[in-house]
Amino acid sequence: MGLAIAFLVAAVVLAVSLLLAGVEGFEVIFRVGVAFTVTYVVTFVSFGFIQRTAGGELSAQEERRLAEEAAARRRVEEEESGTGSPGEDE
């Protein structure tokens, strides 16, 4: 994802740099390189942070769901074992 976003930003910087009069080739290459590098790093770090944050939230939700399912299974097992067949008490 970071590579695609960085490529798009670098392409925009390249287009703007080429449209400006008086911009030399080295300056264009430098601007595109800096734009690509900065965008890639920022995107990579941002997505990493988002993934860690969302992953923590999703794992907490998954743990709650599994705990609820286990409790429901225990209740069903207790009801099945507690009811027994008729005539056992006699």
N, C-alpha and C positions, 0 to 999 in steps of 0.2 A: 504494500500500500504506500509506504513511504517513497519507494522508488518511482511509482507512477505520479504521485503528487509533485515530487521534486522535479521530475521531467517536465511536467506541465508548467510549473513556475519558471524553470530555466528556459523553456521555449518562449514564454511571454517576455522574459527579460531579454532574450536574444532578439525577438521581433522589435521590441521598443528600442533596443540599442542600435539595431541596424537602421531604424527609421530616423534616428537622430543624426543630424548633420555634424560632421567633425569628429565622430567617435572612431578611434583607431582599432585595428584588429585585435591587438593585445588587450586593450581595455574591454572589448566585447567579450573575449575569452575569459578574462578575469571576472567580469560581472556575472557571466553565466555560471562559472565555476563556483563563485561564492554563493550565488542564489541557490544553486543545486545543493551544495553542501549544507548550508544553513537550513534549508527547507527539509532535507532528508533527516538531519539530526533532530530537528524540532518535531517532525512527524513521528519518527521512531520513538523518541522519548515520550511523547504524548500518548501514542497508542499503547506503549508499554504500561504507562500509568493507568490508563483506562482499563486495560486488560487485567491488571492486578486488582484494581478496585472492583470491577464487575465480577471477576473470578471469586473474590472473597464473599461478595454478596450472594452469588449463585451457589457457592458451596454451603453457605449458612442456610439458604432456603432448601437445598437438597437434604441437608442433615435434619432439618425440621420435618420435611416430608417423610423421610425414612423412619424417623422416630414415631410419627403419627401412624404410619403403616404398621410398624411393629406393635404399637399399643393396640391398634384395631385387631391385629392377628391374635394377640394375647387374649383380648376380650372374647373373640369368637371361640378360641380354644377353651377358655374357662366356661363359656356357656355350653359348649358341646360336652365337656366332661362333667359339668355340674348337673345337667338335666337327667342323664341316665335313662334307662328304659323303665316303663311302668311295671310295677310289681316287684321291683328290687327291694323296696322298703318293707315288704311283708314277710 
